[in-house]
Amino acid sequence: MLVPSIFANSVFDDFFDFPYVNDKKTERKLYGHNAANLMKTDIQEYDDGYQLEIDLPGFKKDEVHAELKDGYLVVSAEKGLDEDEQDKKTGKYLRRERYAGSCQRSFYVGKDITEEDIKAQFQHGMLTLFVPKKEAKPVVEEKKHITIE
């Protein structure tokens, strides 16, 4: 069973953007106020599994990672703007609007899913993952008998 977070976009997010309440110190950690626009995810359910489509505009394939941790599918992306790559001949930046940082989302997929079960594809800034449905193994409760002396 695939369970996404239902509280990704809080109803109160816009309320706290009120100019008198918002303090520069409370700005969102990743990418400033644009963090809410990253990693938007659509999930479709099929008879045999779930398909996730995650928007990752501006990221390259080698900057995106997906892994399983304790039954959770963790998708992360990291982008850096290295100052070392800037050549002295290209000049000094007056303004930089491209972002750098990392973002991450996780989805509970169950402990029965393995890395080999999940199919992933990255094209044109969109990560598509297919997670098959697996029946959970029934837990057989073992009766324990206490002897009374």
OpenMM code with the backbone's topology and positions (N, CA, C; nanometers):
from openmm import Vec3, app, unit

residues = "MET LEU VAL PRO SER ILE PHE ALA ASN SER VAL PHE ASP ASP PHE PHE ASP PHE PRO TYR VAL ASN ASP LYS LYS THR GLU ARG LYS LEU TYR GLY HIS ASN ALA ALA ASN LEU MET LYS THR ASP ILE GLN GLU TYR ASP ASP GLY TYR GLN LEU GLU ILE ASP LEU PRO GLY PHE LYS LYS ASP GLU VAL HIS ALA GLU LEU LYS ASP GLY TYR LEU VAL VAL SER ALA GLU LYS GLY LEU ASP GLU ASP GLU GLN ASP LYS LYS THR GLY LYS TYR LEU ARG ARG GLU ARG TYR ALA GLY SER CYS GLN ARG SER PHE TYR VAL GLY LYS ASP ILE THR GLU GLU ASP ILE LYS ALA GLN PHE GLN HIS GLY MET LEU THR LEU PHE VAL PRO LYS LYS GLU ALA LYS PRO VAL VAL GLU GLU LYS LYS HIS ILE THR ILE GLU".split()
positions = [
    Vec3(0.0848, -0.1175, 0.0000),
    Vec3(0.0000, 0.0000, 0.0000),
    Vec3(0.0893, 0.1237, 0.0000),
    Vec3(0.0627, 0.2112, -0.0897),
    Vec3(0.1394, 0.3347, -0.1027),
    Vec3(0.0656, 0.4450, -0.0305),
    Vec3(0.1326, 0.5091, 0.0653),
    Vec3(0.0679, 0.6108, 0.1456),
    Vec3(0.1454, 0.7414, 0.1337),
    Vec3(0.0926, 0.8408, 0.0590),
    Vec3(0.1602, 0.9701, 0.0515),
    Vec3(0.1238, 1.0554, 0.1716),
    Vec3(0.2015, 1.1577, 0.1938),
    Vec3(0.1710, 1.2509, 0.3014),
    Vec3(0.0522, 1.3364, 0.2602),
    Vec3(-0.0477, 1.3473, 0.3458),
    Vec3(-0.1661, 1.4258, 0.3113),
    Vec3(-0.1532, 1.5697, 0.3575),
    Vec3(-0.0455, 1.6013, 0.4278),
    Vec3(-0.0282, 1.7348, 0.4803),
    Vec3(0.0830, 1.8099, 0.4085),
    Vec3(0.1100, 1.7759, 0.2819),
    Vec3(0.2195, 1.8397, 0.2085),
    Vec3(0.1947, 1.9892, 0.1913),
    Vec3(0.0730, 2.0275, 0.1577),
    Vec3(0.0397, 2.1699, 0.1423),
    Vec3(-0.0588, 2.2066, 0.2515),
    Vec3(-0.0102, 2.2722, 0.3521),
    Vec3(-0.0941, 2.3081, 0.4646),
    Vec3(-0.1839, 2.4260, 0.4287),
    Vec3(-0.3023, 2.4256, 0.4833),
    Vec3(-0.3969, 2.5339, 0.4623),
    Vec3(-0.3416, 2.6626, 0.5238),
    Vec3(-0.2575, 2.6506, 0.6238),
    Vec3(-0.2071, 2.7653, 0.6972),
    Vec3(-0.0806, 2.8247, 0.6366),
    Vec3(-0.0258, 2.7653, 0.5289),
    Vec3(0.0974, 2.8166, 0.4693),
    Vec3(0.0829, 2.9620, 0.4261),
    Vec3(-0.0266, 2.9948, 0.3592),
    Vec3(-0.0455, 3.1319, 0.3122),
    Vec3(-0.0749, 3.2277, 0.4272),
    Vec3(-0.1370, 3.1788, 0.5327),
    Vec3(-0.1680, 3.2630, 0.6469),
    Vec3(-0.0409, 3.3181, 0.7113),
    Vec3(0.0608, 3.2345, 0.7220),
    Vec3(0.1839, 3.2766, 0.7865),
    Vec3(0.2721, 3.3607, 0.6959),
    Vec3(0.2316, 3.3826, 0.5719),
    Vec3(0.3034, 3.4723, 0.4832),
    Vec3(0.2604, 3.6173, 0.5021),
    Vec3(0.1712, 3.6413, 0.5954),
    Vec3(0.1259, 3.7762, 0.6250),
    Vec3(0.2479, 3.8607, 0.6621),
    Vec3(0.2628, 3.9803, 0.6069),
    Vec3(0.3867, 4.0565, 0.6235),
    Vec3(0.4259, 4.0864, 0.7672),
    Vec3(0.3288, 4.1040, 0.8578),
    Vec3(0.3646, 4.1379, 0.9957),
    Vec3(0.4042, 4.0158, 1.0768),
    Vec3(0.3606, 3.8992, 1.0350),
    Vec3(0.3928, 3.7770, 1.1084),
    Vec3(0.5205, 3.7149, 1.0537),
    Vec3(0.5390, 3.7216, 0.9223),
    Vec3(0.6528, 3.6562, 0.8586),
    Vec3(0.7815, 3.7290, 0.8940),
    Vec3(0.8757, 3.6557, 0.9419),
    Vec3(1.0072, 3.7080, 0.9757),
    Vec3(1.1057, 3.6446, 0.8789),
    Vec3(1.2103, 3.7140, 0.8422),
    Vec3(1.3083, 3.6593, 0.7481),
    Vec3(1.3713, 3.5315, 0.8014),
    Vec3(1.3755, 3.5154, 0.9336),
    Vec3(1.4334, 3.3952, 0.9923),
    Vec3(1.3442, 3.2738, 0.9732),
    Vec3(1.2142, 3.2931, 0.9490),
    Vec3(1.1222, 3.1819, 0.9331),
    Vec3(1.1067, 3.1403, 0.7881),
    Vec3(1.1890, 3.1937, 0.7000),
    Vec3(1.1804, 3.1583, 0.5590),
    Vec3(1.2092, 3.0095, 0.5421),
    Vec3(1.1455, 2.9464, 0.4448),
    Vec3(1.1624, 2.8037, 0.4246),
    Vec3(1.3066, 2.7679, 0.3978),
    Vec3(1.3454, 2.6538, 0.4467),
    Vec3(1.4845, 2.6138, 0.4442),
    Vec3(1.5360, 2.5901, 0.3032),
    Vec3(1.4595, 2.5214, 0.2198),
    Vec3(1.5067, 2.4842, 0.0872),
    Vec3(1.4480, 2.5762, -0.0185),
    Vec3(1.5319, 2.6445, -0.0889),
    Vec3(1.4939, 2.7288, -0.2015),
    Vec3(1.4021, 2.8435, -0.1633),
    Vec3(1.4031, 2.8884, -0.0434),
    Vec3(1.3198, 3.0010, -0.0031),
    Vec3(1.1716, 2.9691, -0.0150),
    Vec3(1.0940, 3.0637, -0.0638),
    Vec3(0.9491, 3.0428, -0.0752),
    Vec3(0.9114, 2.9559, -0.1940),
    Vec3(1.0067, 2.9205, -0.2780),
    Vec3(0.9772, 2.8336, -0.3925),
    Vec3(0.9808, 2.6871, -0.3552),
    Vec3(1.0102, 2.6523, -0.2314),
    Vec3(1.0217, 2.5130, -0.1900),
    Vec3(0.8907, 2.4368, -0.2088),
    Vec3(0.7778, 2.5033, -0.1919),
    Vec3(0.6495, 2.4359, -0.2060),
    Vec3(0.6241, 2.3929, -0.3497),
    Vec3(0.6957, 2.4505, -0.4468),
    Vec3(0.6748, 2.4162, -0.5870),
    Vec3(0.7637, 2.3030, -0.6352),
    Vec3(0.8519, 2.2537, -0.5526),
    Vec3(0.9418, 2.1461, -0.5928),
    Vec3(0.8852, 2.0107, -0.5552),
    Vec3(0.9170, 1.9137, -0.6352),
    Vec3(0.8799, 1.7738, -0.6134),
    Vec3(0.7284, 1.7529, -0.6049),
    Vec3(0.6534, 1.8239, -0.6877),
    Vec3(0.5101, 1.7988, -0.6963),
    Vec3(0.4915, 1.6580, -0.7499),
    Vec3(0.4013, 1.5816, -0.6904),
    Vec3(0.3885, 1.4392, -0.7213),
    Vec3(0.2445, 1.4037, -0.7545),
    Vec3(0.2290, 1.3278, -0.8625),
    Vec3(0.1004, 1.2680, -0.8980),
    Vec3(0.1129, 1.1181, -0.8773),
    Vec3(0.0117, 1.0572, -0.8146),
    Vec3(0.0126, 0.9130, -0.7901),
    Vec3(-0.1121, 0.8529, -0.8519),
    Vec3(-0.0907, 0.7525, -0.9375),
    Vec3(-0.2020, 0.6807, -0.9997),
    Vec3(-0.2003, 0.5371, -0.9500),
    Vec3(-0.3191, 0.4842, -0.9217),
    Vec3(-0.3304, 0.3457, -0.8781),
    Vec3(-0.3795, 0.2605, -0.9946),
    Vec3(-0.3122, 0.1502, -1.0164),
    Vec3(-0.3509, 0.0515, -1.1171),
    Vec3(-0.3801, -0.0804, -1.0459),
    Vec3(-0.4278, -0.1783, -1.1217),
    Vec3(-0.4587, -0.3086, -1.0621),
    Vec3(-0.3345, -0.3759, -1.0053),
    Vec3(-0.2206, -0.3559, -1.0723),
    Vec3(-0.0984, -0.4253, -1.0308),
    Vec3(0.0017, -0.3381, -0.9560),
    Vec3(-0.0280, -0.2082, -0.9376),
    Vec3(0.0662, -0.1241, -0.8650),
    Vec3(0.0311, 0.0233, -0.8695),
    Vec3(0.1306, 0.1046, -0.8346),
    Vec3(0.1154, 0.2499, -0.8287),
    Vec3(0.2206, 0.3157, -0.9167),
    Vec3(0.1810, 0.4220, -0.9851),
    Vec3(0.2756, 0.4994, -1.0653),
    Vec3(0.2874, 0.6381, -1.0056),
    Vec3(0.4118, 0.6784, -0.9760),
    Vec3(0.4404, 0.8103, -0.9227),
    Vec3(0.5082, 0.8920, -1.0306),
    Vec3(0.4624, 1.0138, -1.0496),
    Vec3(0.5274, 1.1084, -1.1408),
    Vec3(0.5670, 1.2294, -1.0587),
    Vec3(0.6982, 1.2502, -1.0464),
    Vec3(0.7516, 1.3558, -0.9615),
    Vec3(0.8195, 1.4600, -1.0496),
    Vec3(0.7760, 1.5854, -1.0386),
    Vec3(0.8366, 1.6955, -1.1142),
    Vec3(0.9681, 1.7354, -1.0489),
    Vec3(1.0751, 1.7322, -1.1273),
    Vec3(1.2071, 1.7761, -1.0820),
    Vec3(1.2705, 1.8634, -1.1897),
    Vec3(1.2109, 1.9801, -1.2176),
    Vec3(1.2642, 2.0643, -1.3247),
    Vec3(1.4020, 2.1191, -1.2889),
    Vec3(1.4901, 2.1194, -1.3870),
    Vec3(1.6236, 2.1737, -1.3675),
    Vec3(1.7243, 2.0742, -1.3144),
    Vec3(1.6793, 1.9555, -1.2748),
    Vec3(1.7709, 1.8538, -1.2246),
    Vec3(1.8131, 1.7604, -1.3374),
    Vec3(1.9339, 1.7078, -1.3267),
    Vec3(1.9841, 1.6073, -1.4210),
    Vec3(1.9674, 1.4704, -1.3581),
    Vec3(1.9771, 1.3676, -1.4416),
    Vec3(1.9568, 1.2305, -1.3959),
    Vec3(2.0520, 1.1925, -1.2827),
    Vec3(2.1770, 1.2361, -1.2898),
    Vec3(2.2741, 1.1988, -1.1869),
    Vec3(2.2574, 1.2784, -1.0567),
    Vec3(2.1697, 1.3783, -1.0550),
    Vec3(2.1427, 1.4554, -0.9341),
    Vec3(2.0210, 1.4034, -0.8570),
    Vec3(1.9540, 1.3006, -0.9117),
    Vec3(1.8326, 1.2459, -0.8520),
    Vec3(1.8633, 1.1052, -0.7999),
    Vec3(1.8164, 1.0755, -0.6771),
    Vec3(1.8411, 0.9459, -0.6154),
    Vec3(1.7114, 0.8925, -0.5554),
    Vec3(1.6937, 0.7611, -0.5652),
    Vec3(1.5790, 0.6937, -0.5041),
    Vec3(1.6299, 0.5700, -0.4320),
    Vec3(1.5793, 0.5474, -0.3100),
    Vec3(1.6216, 0.4315, -0.2326),
    Vec3(1.5106, 0.3872, -0.1392),
    Vec3(1.5230, 0.2651, -0.0899),
    Vec3(1.4284, 0.2112, 0.0074),
    Vec3(1.4940, 0.2103, 0.1446),
    Vec3(1.4216, 0.2625, 0.2433),
    Vec3(1.4690, 0.2622, 0.3816),
    Vec3(1.3539, 0.2203, 0.4719),
    Vec3(1.3625, 0.1047, 0.5313),
    Vec3(1.2637, 0.0564, 0.6284),
    Vec3(1.1204, 0.0655, 0.5771),
    Vec3(1.0980, 0.0252, 0.4534),
    Vec3(0.9640, 0.0269, 0.3966),
    Vec3(0.9227, 0.1585, 0.3354),
    Vec3(1.0097, 0.2583, 0.3345),
    Vec3(0.9811, 0.3888, 0.2755),
    Vec3(1.0622, 0.4071, 0.1481),
    Vec3(0.9965, 0.4537, 0.0441),
    Vec3(1.0632, 0.4935, -0.0788),
    Vec3(1.1033, 0.6396, -0.0611),
    Vec3(1.2337, 0.6653, -0.0605),
    Vec3(1.2861, 0.8001, -0.0368),
    Vec3(1.3442, 0.8522, -0.1680),
    Vec3(1.2878, 0.9618, -0.2182),
    Vec3(1.3345, 1.0249, -0.3410),
    Vec3(1.3984, 1.1570, -0.3029),
    Vec3(1.5231, 1.1769, -0.3442),
    Vec3(1.5927, 1.3006, -0.3110),
    Vec3(1.6631, 1.3541, -0.4352),
    Vec3(1.6827, 1.4837, -0.4370),
    Vec3(1.7527, 1.5496, -0.5471),
    Vec3(1.8406, 1.6587, -0.4876),
    Vec3(1.9596, 1.6736, -0.5443),
    Vec3(2.0544, 1.7720, -0.4923),
    Vec3(2.1206, 1.8429, -0.6084),
    Vec3(2.1243, 1.9743, -0.5998),
    Vec3(2.1840, 2.0561, -0.7049),
    Vec3(2.2737, 2.1584, -0.6389),
    Vec3(2.3933, 2.1730, -0.6939),
    Vec3(2.4862, 2.2712, -0.6395),
    Vec3(2.5328, 2.3656, -0.7483),
    Vec3(2.5548, 2.4878, -0.7121),
    Vec3(2.6140, 2.5854, -0.8030),
    Vec3(2.7550, 2.6110, -0.7517),
    Vec3(2.8502, 2.5406, -0.8104),
    Vec3(2.9873, 2.5485, -0.7632),
    Vec3(3.0523, 2.6787, -0.8059),
    Vec3(3.1075, 2.7471, -0.7097),
    Vec3(3.1800, 2.8706, -0.7383),
    Vec3(3.3110, 2.8400, -0.8101),
    Vec3(3.3651, 2.7190, -0.7900),
    Vec3(3.4913, 2.6828, -0.8536),
    Vec3(3.4787, 2.6726, -1.0051),
    Vec3(3.3583, 2.6406, -1.0534),
    Vec3(3.3382, 2.6260, -1.1970),
    Vec3(3.3366, 2.7603, -1.2694),
    Vec3(3.3140, 2.8663, -1.1960),
    Vec3(3.3083, 2.9983, -1.2581),
    Vec3(3.4498, 3.0392, -1.3007),
    Vec3(3.4643, 3.0639, -1.4269),
    Vec3(3.5941, 3.1028, -1.4800),
    Vec3(3.6142, 3.2522, -1.4590),
    Vec3(3.7345, 3.2906, -1.4331),
    Vec3(3.7652, 3.4328, -1.4121),
    Vec3(3.7321, 3.5157, -1.5352),
    Vec3(3.7411, 3.4567, -1.6543),
    Vec3(3.7171, 3.5309, -1.7776),
    Vec3(3.5695, 3.5583, -1.8025),
    Vec3(3.4810, 3.4807, -1.7405),
    Vec3(3.3378, 3.4974, -1.7662),
    Vec3(3.2796, 3.6166, -1.6939),
    Vec3(3.3477, 3.6664, -1.5960),
    Vec3(3.2986, 3.7844, -1.5267),
    Vec3(3.2339, 3.7521, -1.3942),
    Vec3(3.1962, 3.8568, -1.3260),
    Vec3(3.1359, 3.8461, -1.1934),
    Vec3(2.9836, 3.8442, -1.2086),
    Vec3(2.9164, 3.7601, -1.1293),
    Vec3(2.7708, 3.7557, -1.1309),
    Vec3(2.7144, 3.8794, -1.0637),
    Vec3(2.6187, 3.9428, -1.1276),
    Vec3(2.5461, 4.0533, -1.0679),
    Vec3(2.4180, 4.0045, -1.0016),
    Vec3(2.3645, 3.8952, -1.0544),
    Vec3(2.2420, 3.8365, -1.0007),
    Vec3(2.2392, 3.6890, -1.0351),
    Vec3(2.1994, 3.6054, -0.9403),
    Vec3(2.1845, 3.4613, -0.9628),
    Vec3(2.0449, 3.4209, -0.9189),
    Vec3(1.9661, 3.3722, -1.0144),
    Vec3(1.8294, 3.3327, -0.9841),
    Vec3(1.8114, 3.1815, -0.9839),
    Vec3(1.9097, 3.1099, -1.0290),
    Vec3(1.8990, 2.9643, -1.0244),
    Vec3(1.9276, 2.9174, -0.8831),
    Vec3(1.8615, 2.8106, -0.8440),
    Vec3(1.8705, 2.7658, -0.7063),
    Vec3(1.9745, 2.6558, -0.6894),
    Vec3(2.0159, 2.6380, -0.5659),
    Vec3(2.1057, 2.5309, -0.5272),
    Vec3(2.0574, 2.4786, -0.3936),
    Vec3(2.0704, 2.3500, -0.3735),
    Vec3(2.0274, 2.2898, -0.2476),
    Vec3(1.9789, 2.1492, -0.2702),
    Vec3(1.8997, 2.0992, -0.1785),
    Vec3(1.8486, 1.9633, -0.1896),
    Vec3(1.7037, 1.9586, -0.1450),
    Vec3(1.6332, 1.8575, -0.1917),
    Vec3(1.4955, 1.8350, -0.1518),
    Vec3(1.4727, 1.6847, -0.1429),
    Vec3(1.3719, 1.6460, -0.0662),
    Vec3(1.3483, 1.5035, -0.0426),
    Vec3(1.2020, 1.4795, -0.0106),
    Vec3(1.1493, 1.3668, -0.0575),
    Vec3(1.0141, 1.3213, -0.0234),
    Vec3(1.0207, 1.1735, 0.0049),
    Vec3(0.9307, 1.1258, 0.0876),
    Vec3(0.9263, 0.9827, 0.1163),
    Vec3(0.7824, 0.9338, 0.1132),
    Vec3(0.7666, 0.8069, 0.0738),
    Vec3(0.6362, 0.7429, 0.0611),
    Vec3(0.6466, 0.6041, 0.1221),
    Vec3(0.5496, 0.5668, 0.2038),
    Vec3(0.5510, 0.4326, 0.2622),
    Vec3(0.5001, 0.3331, 0.1581),
    Vec3(0.5828, 0.2341, 0.1255),
    Vec3(0.5463, 0.1340, 0.0253),
    Vec3(0.5351, -0.0051, 0.0858),
    Vec3(0.5754, -0.0239, 0.2091),
    Vec3(0.5668, -0.1538, 0.2754),
    Vec3(0.7028, -0.2218, 0.2813),
    Vec3(0.7158, -0.3118, 0.3740),
    Vec3(0.8442, -0.3805, 0.3948),
    Vec3(0.8662, -0.4935, 0.2957),
    Vec3(0.7618, -0.5355, 0.2234),
    Vec3(0.7745, -0.6469, 0.1292),
    Vec3(0.8318, -0.6051, -0.0060),
    Vec3(0.8384, -0.4768, -0.0340),
    Vec3(0.8898, -0.4268, -0.1618),
    Vec3(1.0424, -0.4213, -0.1560),
    Vec3(1.1066, -0.4662, -0.2642),
    Vec3(1.2528, -0.4601, -0.2737),
    Vec3(1.2917, -0.3619, -0.3838),
    Vec3(1.4206, -0.3296, -0.3889),
    Vec3(1.4706, -0.2358, -0.4901),
    Vec3(1.4484, -0.2885, -0.6310),
    Vec3(1.4558, -0.4200, -0.6469),
    Vec3(1.4382, -0.4811, -0.7792),
    Vec3(1.2941, -0.4712, -0.8285),
    Vec3(1.1983, -0.4583, -0.7379),
    Vec3(1.0574, -0.4510, -0.7754),
    Vec3(1.0210, -0.3158, -0.8369),
    Vec3(1.0901, -0.2104, -0.7991),
    Vec3(1.0550, -0.0744, -0.8405),
    Vec3(1.1237, -0.0411, -0.9723),
    Vec3(1.0472, 0.0098, -1.0671),
    Vec3(1.0997, 0.0524, -1.1973),
    Vec3(1.1016, 0.2046, -1.1999),
    Vec3(1.2139, 0.2620, -1.2433),
    Vec3(1.2288, 0.4081, -1.2431),
    Vec3(1.2779, 0.4567, -1.3789),
    Vec3(1.2315, 0.5761, -1.4165),
    Vec3(1.2721, 0.6386, -1.5422),
    Vec3(1.2735, 0.7893, -1.5221),
    Vec3(1.3767, 0.8564, -1.5747),
    Vec3(1.3876, 1.0014, -1.5631),
    Vec3(1.4016, 1.0612, -1.7015),
    Vec3(1.3039, 1.1446, -1.7408),
    Vec3(1.3068, 1.2108, -1.8711),
    Vec3(1.2474, 1.3508, -1.8579),
    Vec3(1.3151, 1.4473, -1.9181),
    Vec3(1.2650, 1.5845, -1.9293),
    Vec3(1.2229, 1.6445, -1.7950),
    Vec3(1.3026, 1.6195, -1.6908),
    Vec3(1.2737, 1.6773, -1.5609),
    Vec3(1.1622, 1.6098, -1.4848),
    Vec3(1.1207, 1.4904, -1.5254),
    Vec3(1.0151, 1.4184, -1.4562),
    Vec3(1.0628, 1.2769, -1.4229),
    Vec3(1.0546, 1.2417, -1.2951),
    Vec3(1.0892, 1.1077, -1.2493),
    Vec3(0.9614, 1.0261, -1.2413),
    Vec3(0.9596, 0.9120, -1.3115),
    Vec3(0.8447, 0.8226, -1.3097),
    Vec3(0.8869, 0.6932, -1.2413),
    Vec3(0.8140, 0.6553, -1.1376),
    Vec3(0.8419, 0.5334, -1.0623),
    Vec3(0.7191, 0.4449, -1.0653),
    Vec3(0.7405, 0.3134, -1.0802),
    Vec3(0.6296, 0.2181, -1.0724),
    Vec3(0.6574, 0.1241, -0.9565),
    Vec3(0.5660, 0.1234, -0.8599),
    Vec3(0.5781, 0.0392, -0.7408),
    Vec3(0.4680, -0.0657, -0.7487),
    Vec3(0.5048, -0.1950, -0.7593),
    Vec3(0.4018, -0.2988, -0.7691),
    Vec3(0.3311, -0.3202, -0.6356),
    Vec3(0.2082, -0.3684, -0.6445),
    Vec3(0.1344, -0.4038, -0.5236),
    Vec3(0.1780, -0.5440, -0.4824),
    Vec3(0.2002, -0.5614, -0.3563),
    Vec3(0.2318, -0.6930, -0.3020),
    Vec3(0.1415, -0.7165, -0.1831),
    Vec3(0.0924, -0.8383, -0.1766),
    Vec3(0.0084, -0.8732, -0.0632),
    Vec3(0.0947, -0.8862, 0.0615),
    Vec3(0.0506, -0.8252, 0.1682),
    Vec3(0.1235, -0.8347, 0.2941),
    Vec3(0.1113, -0.9764, 0.3479),
    Vec3(0.2203, -1.0280, 0.3968),
    Vec3(0.2187, -1.1627, 0.4541),
    Vec3(0.1387, -1.1590, 0.5837),
    Vec3(0.0425, -1.2516, 0.5961),
    Vec3(-0.0381, -1.2501, 0.7185),
    Vec3(0.0480, -1.2874, 0.8392),
    Vec3(0.0237, -1.2182, 0.9462),
    Vec3(0.0963, -1.2465, 1.0690),
    Vec3(0.0232, -1.3571, 1.1430),
    Vec3(0.0919, -1.4671, 1.1624),
    Vec3(0.0328, -1.5800, 1.2326),
    Vec3(0.0633, -1.5626, 1.3805),
    Vec3(-0.0417, -1.5462, 1.4562),
    Vec3(-0.0236, -1.5268, 1.5987),
    Vec3(-0.0060, -1.6614, 1.6655),
    Vec3(0.1045, -1.6728, 1.7328),
    Vec3(0.1350, -1.7984, 1.8013),
    Vec3(0.0797, -1.7889, 1.9426),
    Vec3(-0.0015, -1.8891, 1.9778),
    Vec3(-0.0586, -1.8894, 2.1126),
    Vec3(0.0473, -1.9409, 2.2088),
    Vec3(0.0607, -1.8690, 2.3174),
    Vec3(0.1568, -1.9075, 2.4184),
    Vec3(0.0786, -1.9493, 2.5415),
    Vec3(0.1189, -2.0611, 2.5963),
    Vec3(0.0500, -2.1168, 2.7110),
    Vec3(0.1360, -2.0960, 2.8357),
    Vec3(0.0740, -2.0468, 2.9387),
    Vec3(0.1425, -2.0276, 3.0656),
    Vec3(0.0983, -2.1393, 3.1588),
    Vec3(0.1954, -2.2095, 3.2082),
    Vec3(0.1620, -2.3182, 3.3006),
    Vec3(0.1418, -2.2626, 3.4406),
    Vec3(0.0399, -2.3097, 3.5033),
    Vec3(0.0082, -2.2654, 3.6392),
    Vec3(0.0479, -2.3757, 3.7352),
    Vec3(0.1255, -2.3436, 3.8336),
    Vec3(0.1700, -2.4445, 3.9308),
    Vec3(0.0907, -2.4356, 4.0581),
] * unit.nanometer
topology = app.Topology()
chain = topology.addChain("A")
for resn in residues:
    res = topology.addResidue(resn, chain)
    for name in ("N", "CA", "C"):
        topology.addAtom(name, app.Element.getBySymbol(name[0]), res)
